[in-house]
């Protein structure tokens, strides 16, 4: 009897922990990631303490990483444009959109969360960001699963 009560209690605690972990998953969108917001200047983004510079852009876009989510040597997680400010943030594993889409979500889940998502001529699935008419989400889907995604300004000038 005591063993059953302890088992039930541990299941409740572990279930609660899993639920809390799900709620606390980092969210990307609708305006950015935490204090790092789309449209910020490089100086404003750096002042948040949430980004680190990786690549100088010269007169073009510079490459950055979210401090908490570093990317491999030859890639970046954030682009900042001298013209439009913080132009795009790419999701790290473990991040999710406010609608719950993350790396590993199925194409079916993506379409359920974003019924108006469309495949563009580059092969990416693109949709408006609910709550931010200045931005869009872009998802890469391979073998029926989301393998990459990001949020970007419609006016971004850092990539195609």
Helices and strands as residue ranges (DSSP letters): H 2-23, E 32-33, E 36-37, H 42-47, E 51-55, E 62-66, E 78-81, E 85-90, H 107-113, E 118-119, E 125-129, E 132-142, E 145-153
